[in-house]
Amino acid sequence: MTTVEDLPAAGKQPKSTRAKILDVVRWVAILLVIGFAAKQLAANWGEFWHTLRDVAWESSLLSLAALVAAILVSTWGWQMMVDDLGEPIGYARGAQICLVGSLGKYVPGSVWAYLLQMELGRKAGLARARIFTGSLIQLGVGVVSALVVSLLAAPAVFSNSPRALWLFVLIPLGLAMLHPKILTWGTSLVLRILRRPPLQHPLGWRVIGKVFGASTAAWCLQGVHLWLLANSVGAPGLGGFVLCVGAMAVAMTVGTFAFILPSGVGVREVAQVAVLTASGLTVGQATAFAVASRVMFTVADLLTAGFAAVAARSARSVA
């Protein structure tokens, strides 16, 4: 006779072979992207420390803190978008999926970040389509936000690259695309092309506003990060701060579309140098700070992803 003790505990059914294989694949993918991030970190470490020797440690620490804050704010916007698409997942759970998955951008071909996020979301019991849709919408809203913030660096960008005019021609079109009806239609069209389930309900102004606000705050915090570095060797002042905010928005936008390269490597630095030189820095100083910025981004990505993973695991063990 079968007793209650002989039955598997509720919620603890043994994993199938397929589930075990997927778990192994996820861990291999995570280790792979961490390896790529570490490789990029090591490649630039010498020049990074050489640059920071002339920067006060307080400025370096605050610059890194600004980057961490930017990542956390951006993650909040991503979580708000995913929450709107289904049952709320909470910040800790969402941060683990978003931040750990985002490390995939260090693998050549930024699509890996989205694939890893989808797999981590599936592991957490969320549909891959929901994670993909949330990331897709946040990317679109974030790009429009960056284009708007890029106007702050317009004089420097135009003086160094007149062809960059196309960035700002897209702003009215981008803002129009943020209308809930248009954004809902565009997202549904992409999902239909990819043969994914359609949106369960139309997008609203409230969630779009939250994502746009989070993206804008993230660009500003990234500008603070760059300004703290530049301010350590000069006095760019308020005008320099505005340029740094615009520079980060331009650089990250251009880097996003350079999807073949790992995390927009090279493209982002060119945009940063172009704007930093306009703020009074020499080409050598601007280049050094651009490299230092990339290394600090990698450190911030690894730190936030690590904290998110530990926090989510701790939350599960407490539950």
N, C-alpha and C positions, 0 to 999 in steps of 0.2 A: 504493500500500500504506500502510495506517495504522500509524504508529509509536507507541511509548509516549508520545513527547513530544506527539503530536497529541491524546492523550486528556486530558480534564479531570482536574485534580489531585483526589485522593481527599478527600472532605469539602468540596470547593470547587465543587460543581455550580452553574451559573448560576441565579440566583433567577428564579422565575416572576413574571409580571406581578402576580398576586395577592399574592405575598409582598412585592414592592416596594411595593405600595399599602398593605399592612398596616404595613410599616415606617414609611411616611410618616404614617399615621394615629396610630401610637404616639408618634412624635415630636411631632406636633401636640398630642396629648392631654397629653404631658408638659409642653410649653411652656405649654399652657393652664392647667394646674393650678399651675405655678410662677407664672404671671401673676396668678392669683387670690390665691395666698399673698403675693406681693409687694404687691398692692393692699391686702390687709388689714394688712400690715406698715406700709405708708405711712400708712394712715388713722389708726393709733394711735401713730405714731412720736413726735409732739410731746408727747403726754401721757406716753408712756413715759420720755422723757428728763427731763421735768419731775419725774416720780416718783423716778427714780434719782439726782437731784441730792442728795437727802437720805440716800442709801444708800451706805455705804462700798464702794469699788470691789472690795474683797476679797469682800464679801458678794454683790455682783452676779455676780462671776465664778464663785464657788463655787455660787451658785444656778443659773446656766446649766449648769455642769458636772454638777450633780445631775440636771438635766433630760436632758442628753445621756446620762448613765448609765442613767436610767430608760428611755429609748427603746431603748438598746442591749440592756438586759436583757429588755425586752418582745419585742424582735425575736428574741432567742435562744429565748424560749418559742414564738414562732411557727415558727421553724425546726425546733425539736424536734417540733412537731406535724406539720409537712409531711414531715419525715424519716420519721416513723412510718407515713406513708401510702404510702411507696414507697422508691425508691433515695435514700440520703442525698444532699443537695445541698451541704452545707457552709455555714458561716456567711457567708462573703463573698458567695457567690452568692445565698443566701437573703436577706441584708440588702439587696442591690440590688433584689430583687423586692418585698420587704416595705416598705422605707423609701421608695423612689421612688414605689411604688404608693400608699403612704399619703398622699402629698401630694394625692391626689384628694379628700380630705375637705374641702379648702378650697373646692371647687366646691359650690354649694348642692345638697344631696342627697348624703348620705355614701355612697351606693351607688357613686359614681364611684371611690372608693378601691379597692373590691373588684374592680370591672371593670378598672381599670388594673393591679392586681396580677395578675389572671388573664391579661391580655394580655402583660405582662412575663414571666410564668411560661411562657406558650406560646412566646414568643420564645426563652426559655432551654431549650426542649425538654420542658417539663413540661405535663401535661394541665391544661386550665383547671379541670376538676372537682376535681383534687387541690388546687390553690391555693385554690379557693373553699371546699372542705371544711375545709382547715386553718384558714383565716381564720374560718369560721363557728364551728368548735369553740373556737378561741382567744377569740373574742368572747364566747361563752356562759360559758366558764370564767372569763374576766376579769371579767364582770359579777358572777358569784357571789362572786369574790374581793373585788371592790369593795364589795359589800353587807356582807360580813363585816368588812372594814376600816372601813366607815362607822360601825360601832358605836362607834368611838373618839370620834366627834363627835356621838353620840346626844343628850346633854344640850343642846348648842347648837342642834342641828337641831330638836328638839322645842319648845324655848323660842321659836324664831322661826317655826316652821311645824308646828303640830300635825298637819296633814294628811300630813306626811312619814312617818307611822307605817307606811304601806303598804310603804315601802322595806324595813323590818325584818321585817315579816310574811312577806316573800318569802324570807328567809334560810333557814329550814328546808327550804322547797320547793326552793330553789336547790341546797343542799348534797345533798339527795336525788337531784337530777338529775345530779350528778357521779358517781354510781355507774356504773362501766363499762358494765354491762348496759343501764341506763336511757339513758345518754348515747349509746351505740351505737345503740339503738333509735330515739331521737329524731333523731339525725343521719341515719340511714337513711330515716326517714320524710320528713324535709325533702328529702333528695336524690330520693326517689321522687316527691314532689309536683312537684319541679322537673325531673323526667325526666332525672336525672343518674345515672351508674353508682353502684351501692351500694358501701359500704366493703368493701375486700378482706379485712379481718380485724377482729375486735372490738377496741375500744379497751381499754387496760389501765391499771391503777392507776399504773404507773410514768410513762407519758407524761402522764397527767392531772395527777399530782403535780408534774411538772416545769413544766407550763404554769401550774398554780395558783400554784406557788412563784414563778415569774418574774413573774406578774401582781402578786402581793402585794408582791414586792420593788420593782416599778415604782411601785406606789402609795406605798410608804414613801419612795422617793427623790423622788417628786413632792412629798410632804409636806415633805421636807427643803428642797426648792427654795422652797416658800412660806414656811416658817418662817424661813429665812435672810433673806428680805425683811422679814417682820414683825418679826423680832428686831432689825433695824437701827434702828427708831424706838421700840422699847419693850423690855420684858423679859418676853415671854410664858413663858419658862422651859420646864420639862418639860411642864407642863400645856398650854401653848400649842403645843408641838411635837406632842403627841398630837392636839390639835384640828386642826392643820394637815394632818396625815396623813389624818385622817378627812374633813376638808373636801375634799381633792383627790379622795378616793375617791367622795364624794357628788357633787361637781361633775362629774367625768368620767363617772359613771354616768348622771346626768341628761342631760348633754350628748350621750351616745351615743344616747339615745332621741329626742332632738330632731333627728332625721335630716333634716328639711327644711332646717334651717339649716346653713351652712358650719361644720363642726367644732363644732357646738353653740353657736355664737356667741350671747352674751347670757345663755343659760340657765346656762352654767357660772359666769359671773361672779356671778349672783344667789346661787347656792349658796355660792360662796367668801365673798362679802360677809357673808352670814348667819352663817357660822361665825366669820369673823375678828372681827366686832364682838363676838361672845361672848367672845373671848379678850382683850378690853380695848382694841382699836383703835376709833377713831372711824369713822363711816360713810364720811367722806371718805378717810381713810387706807386703809380696807379696799377701797374702790372703786378707788383709785389702784393698789393692789397687784394687784388682780384684772386690771386692764388691763395692767399691767406683766407679769404672769404670762402672759397670752395672747400678748403680743409675744415674750416669751422662748421660749414654746412654738414659735412660728412660726420664730424664728431657729434653735432646736435642730433642728426638723424639716428645715429647708433644709440645715443643716450636715451632719447625719447622712446625709441622702439624697445630698448631693453627695459626701461621703467614700465612701459605699457604692458609688456609680456609678464613681468613679475607681478604687477598689480592685478592683472586679470587672473593669473594663477592663484594668487593669495585670496582673491574674492571667491573663486570656485572652491578653494579648500575650506573657507569659512562657512560657505553655504552647505 
